[in-house]
């Protein structure tokens, strides 16, 4: 059980399906079982990693309102609206296209580039709320830094745990978590090595960038 859950966590996932039948175990049950065989520190590490995985992936997927299978949008696909989602499982079982809006989870109507056709749908990415409402923290000597930032290259939400302001997303994009300035290419200048960090060393002071207002999606290949 422990080894199986560790594998799920290491893969960046947060749901625990039964390896035999595929039914997703309730998280409360998983925690209860693990608490009997793990130390308190191990359970804290488990919860922390689980939360990280949730931030990184859950906010980029949504459950089908019918079968509850998790689906991800394909913003680079040739559709009029990137929030249009078709559930392959329900479509196959019902013999018709089962379409819904990734934002409001309501059936897809005759929408356009801005809306799914449902009057009560804002069309705003749910990750925006997390960016705009997350708490702040102190990084080095800089206070009031949002604890969550969005990678401007791939749209992944990144939660700052500890250490310095220099951050590297899993997509390879490196930036300052405080001022959001990207790391440029390292070079030599006047026989001195320049690291590429525009705002100085790891714990140097820099200005706190405002909370991000836009989710940056991957550009089409």
N, C-alpha and C positions, 0 to 999 in steps of 0.2 A: 504493500500500500504506500509506504513512505517513498520507495524508489520510483513508483509510478507517478506520484504527485510531484516529486522532484523533477522528473523528466518533463512533465507538463509545464511546470514553472520555467525550467531552463529553455523551453521552446518559445517562451514569450506568450504563453496562453494563460487564461484565467478560469476556464471552464473544465470540469473533470468528468468526461463521459465514461461510462462503464466500458472497459475493454472488451466485454463479451456481448452486451446487448446494445451499447451505444447510448443508453439513456443517461442524461447528465445528472450527476449526483448533486444534491443540495449542498451549498457551501457550508451551512451550519453543521451538516453531518460530517463533512470532510474535516472541518476544524475539530470537531469532537473526537473523532478517531485519532487524528494526528496528535492532539494534546495529551493522549494517553501514552504516547511513545516518543515524544519529543520534549526537550527542555523548554523553559520559558523563553530563553534567548533564541532558540531555534524557531519557536512559534512567532516571535516578533519579526525575525528575518523572513519567515514565510509570508507573513501578512504584508510586510513592506514590499517584497518582490511582487506579490499578487496585486497590490495597488499600482505599482509601476506598470505592470502588464496591462492593467485595466485602462490606465491613462493612455498608454501607447496604442492600444488596439480597440478597446470597446468603443471609444469615442469616434472610431472610424468605421464602425459596422453597426448594423441595426437588425433586429429580429423580424422575420417575415410575420406580419400580423395574423397570418392563418396557421402556418405550421411551426412557427417560432424558430426556424433555422436561421442562423446568423448569416447575413449577406453583406457584401461590401460594394460600394458604388464603383463605377468605372468612369471617372471624369474625363478620361481621354478617349472614350469610345464615341463613335459618331452619332450621338443622340442629341436632340434639340436641348434637352435639359439634363444636367448631370445628376439630378436627384431622382431621375426615373430608374426604377429597379424592377426587374422581372424575376420572380422566384422560379427556378428550374424545377424544383420538386413539386410544387403545387401545379405548375403548368403541365407537367407530365401526368400527374395524377388526375387532374380535372379535364384534360384535353382542350384547354383554352389558355390564352395568355393571362396569367395572373400578375398584374402590375400594381405597384404601389409607390407612394412617395417616400423617399429615404428620410425626409425630415419629419413629416407629420404622421407617417405610417397609414394614411388613408388611401383608398383605391385611387389609382391614377385616372384623372379625367382629361379632357382635352386641354392640356396645358400648353405653355410656350417656353421660351428661354428663361422666364422669370418666375413662373408659377406652375404648380401641378394641376391647377384648375379648382382646388378646394379653397373656398373663400376665407377659411380660418387658418390657412397655412402661411407662415411668415416666409418660408423658403430659406431661412437662415440656418447655417450649419450649427448643430448643437454644441460643437467644440468651442464656439465663440463665447458661450456663457461661462465655460470653465476658465477661459483666458481672462474674462472680465470680472470674475468674482472670486478668483483664487486668493488666498491670504498672501501677505508680503513677509519678507524676512530680511535679515542682515547678512550680506556676503562680504567678508572681510570687514572693512570699516564703512561700507556703503549700506545705508538703511533703506527700508521701504522698496525692496526689489520684489516684484511678483514672483511667486514660487514656481509658476508654470509659464513657459514660453513655447512659441510655435516655430519649428524649423521652417525658414522661408523657402527652402528648396523642395521639401517633400511633404510639408504639412503635418508632420508628426509632432504631437505635444510632448514636451520634455519637462520633467519635474526635477528641480534642483534639490539634491539631498544634502550635500556638504561640500567642503573644500572650496576651491577657487572659482573665479568667474569664467574661466575658459571652458567652453563646452564643445563637444564634437557629437553630432548626430550620427545615428547608425548608417545614414545614407552617405556620410563622408563630409558633410558640410560642417565647418567649424566657425564658431562665432562667440562673441562675448555675451554672457547671460545678462549682464547689467545694461550695457548700452546698445546691444544687438549689432554692433559693427562686425562684419565678417572678417575672418582671418585671410590675409592676402598671401601671396606666394613668398616664402622666405628667400632671402638674398644676402649678398655681401655688399656693404657700402663703406667706402673708405677703409677697406680691409677689416671691417667689423661685420659680424653676422647679425642680420636683422631677422627676427623671428616671424614677422608678418602680422603680429597682433597690433592693430591700429591704436588701441587704447592702453598700451603698455603691458607691464608684467602681470602675473596672475592675481596679485593682490593690490595693484595700483588703483587709485581712485579714478572713477569716471562717472559720467552723468547717467542717471537712470532713464532709460527709454520708456515712453508711455506704454500702457497696456496695448497689446496688439488688437487691431480691429478687423483684421482680415485673415482668413485661413488660406495659406498659399498651397495650391495643389501642384502636383507634378506637371511639368510641361509636356505636351504631346511629343513622342519621339520623332 
